[in-house]
Amino acid sequence: MPPPRPPSRTSSTCTSDRGRDRQSRAEVEKRGLKLVFDQAYEAGALDFKPMLAKMKAKSPDMVFAVSYVMDAALIVKQMKELDLNVKLFVGGAAGYTMPEFRENAGDASEYVASTTLWIPSVAWPGAKDYFDKYVQEFGKEPDYHGAQAYATMYIIADALGRAEDFTPEGIRKALKATDLMTVMGPIKFEDWEGYTNQSRPTTYVVQWQKGKLEVVWPEAARSAQLVFPVPAWKDR
């Protein structure tokens, strides 16, 4: 089953990543949506209201924004202040899934959708234990970067434990033969779809609901239904 796809016909994008901006425009056209607003901005900006006011005038059904975490928080907070309502807000890049996004955006983060490679509720063995110990040690929640680093240490230890010798070729062969379950899921270094020696990542479609990042796709990992269309600001 494909990821949830809203039936909106108009969309708007804003991004601090011009390369990602080109990709998103191409995808919008491919899916037959009408792009009514498209603007890049400088990362680290503080006032997005002029851009958002122009966006509001176009009445988009959906917004797709690529942002760093502080930009992301400011954008959704200022959308709320301007009463800019859309059926779905989709955030690209990690800015919209990190704990700091929720902390800084507050209730304006509610119903924002995005994608991520890991969240604390994934069913992979050891994921919850890693999450709980991280919070206990550092007093805050880890993001997927931390989970990747944690899994990487196990991958390295596993490869070194199986290597016939510690030469570059011996370690390379051991890594190539990796077949390991980690907090990031199963890890195998394979050649696929033009990639060489790459593990196949599991990507989750997520949405902030009641202050928690919930998985809405894939169905096998779903922890909540996608809320669509999202309520107007005045109805929350």
N, C-alpha and C positions, 0 to 999 in steps of 0.2 A: 504494500500500500504506500502511495507517495505521501510526503509530508502534508499536513493540513494546508489547504490553499484557500484564502479568502476570496469570495466572489466579487470583490470590488473591481471597478473598472478604471479608476484613476489613482495615480500614486504620486508621491513626492519624495525626493531624496535630498539629503544634505550630508556632507562628508568632509572630513579632514584628510582623507586619503584619496588623492586624485586617481591613482591606479584602480582602487576599489570602485571609485565613481564610474570609471569607464566600464568596468565589469557589470555594475548594477544597471547601467543604462542599457547595455546589450541584453541583459536578462529580462528587463521590463519589456523591451521590444519583442523578444522571443516569445513571451507569454501573452502578448496581445493587450497589454495594459497601456493606458494613455498616461504619459508622463506630463504632468501639468506644472511642475516646479522642480528645478534642479540647480543647486548652488553649492559650491565648495566654500569652506571657511578655513581660517588659520587656526591650527591647534593652539589651545590655551586662551582663546578669546573668552571674554567675560560677559558680553552683552549680545545675546542672540535674538533679541526682540525685533530689531528691524528685519532680519531675515525671516523670522517666524511670522511677522505680520504680513509680509509678502506671500508667504506660504498659505496663511489663513485665507487670504483673498482669493486663492485658487480653489478652495474647498476640496482638498484631496480626501479620498476614502482611506488611504493608507500612507504612512510615512515610513521610509527606510533611511536610517541615519547610521553612519560609520563614525565612531567617536572614541576618544580616550575617556577614561572613567570620569574625570572632573567635568569635561565638556558634556558628557552624557547626562550627568546629574543636573547641570545647569539647563540644558536644552529641555528636559521634561518638566523641570520646575517652572521655567518661563513659559512653556506651552500651557501649563495650568493657569498661570497668572493672566495670560492672554485669552483664556477660555478657547483654545484651539483644540477642537474635538475631531478625532478620526476614528474609524472603525477598528483600526489596528495600528499600533506603533511597533515596528520591528527594528531592533538595534543590531548593527553589525559590529564585528570585532569584540574583544573581551570586555570593553568598557561597560557594557550593559549587563554583564553577568557576575561581576566581581562584588564581593560583600560591601566594598567601599561605595559602590553605586547606590545600593539601598540605603546605606548610612547617610549619604549626602543628599540624595533625592527625596528621602522620606516617603510619604504616601503618594508622591507624584510618580514613583516607580511602579505603582500597581498596574498590572495588566500589560506591562511592556514585555514583548516577546523577543527572543534571541536564539542563538545556538551556542553550544559549548561542547567541549570534549570530556567534561567530568563535572559532576556535582556530588555533594555528600551522600545523597540517597541512592546512588547507583548500587546495583546488586553484586558487584564484583567482590570476591572474598578479600577481607582485610580493609575495605574502603571505610567502613564505619569506625573501625578500630583506629585507623590512621586519623580520621577526622576528630574523633573524641580526644585522642592523645595530643593532637596539635592544639586544639582549643585549650586543653588543660595546661599545656606548656606555655603557650604564647598569649592566651586570653583573647584570641580572635579567630575567626573562621579562615581556613585556607582556601585559596582559589585553585584553578586547575593547574597553574604553573607549579605550585607546591606538590600536587599529586604526581605530576609528570617527573619532577626531580626525585621524589620518593621512589617511584617505580623504576626510574633509571638506575638507582643504586642497586636494586635487586637484580636488574638485568646485567649490570656489570659484574656483580658477585657471582651470578649464575654462570656467565660466560667464562670468567676466570677459573671457576671451579671445574669446568669441563674441558678447558683448553689443554691440549697435549703438551704445549710449551708456551712460554710467554713471549715468543717472537711476534712481530706484527702479523705474519701470516697465520700463526697458530691462534691468535686472538680473533682475527678476522673470520676464520673457519668456525670457531666456537660461536661467535655472534650470529653468523649465517644460519647455524643450526638451532638457534633459540626457539623454544616452544614453551612459553612461560605465562602463567596467569598472574596478573598484577592488579593493583588497585585501579589501574587504567584499563583493565580488561586483558584479553589474550594478546600476547606479543609474539609475532613471527615476522622475520625480515624477508620479504618476498619481492618478486618483480611482478608488477601489475599495472595495467593502464598507463604504460610509459614511465612508471616509477621504478627505481632500482633499489633493492634492499630496504624497502619501506614497510613498516607495519600498517595494517589497515585500521585506521581509527574509527571508533564509533562516535557519531555526531548526534547530539540530542537537541531537539527543538524544545525550548523551555519558555516559561512565562511566569512572571512574578505574580503570585496570588497570596493575599493576606500576609505579606512580608516574607514569603518563602518562595524559593525558586523551584517550580514544579516542572516535571517532564511531561510534555503533551504529545511527544512522538519520539521514537517509534512506539507502537502500541505495546510491544512486549515489555517496555520499561516505563510505560506511562503511569504517572502518579496522580494526574488530574486531567480533566477535560479542558481543551482550549476554550477560553472565554472570548467569544466573537459573535456579534460586534461588542466592543467594550463599552461600558456605560459612559455617558457624558460626564464631565467633571462635576456638574451640579447634582448629578444623581448618585454620586458615590458617598 
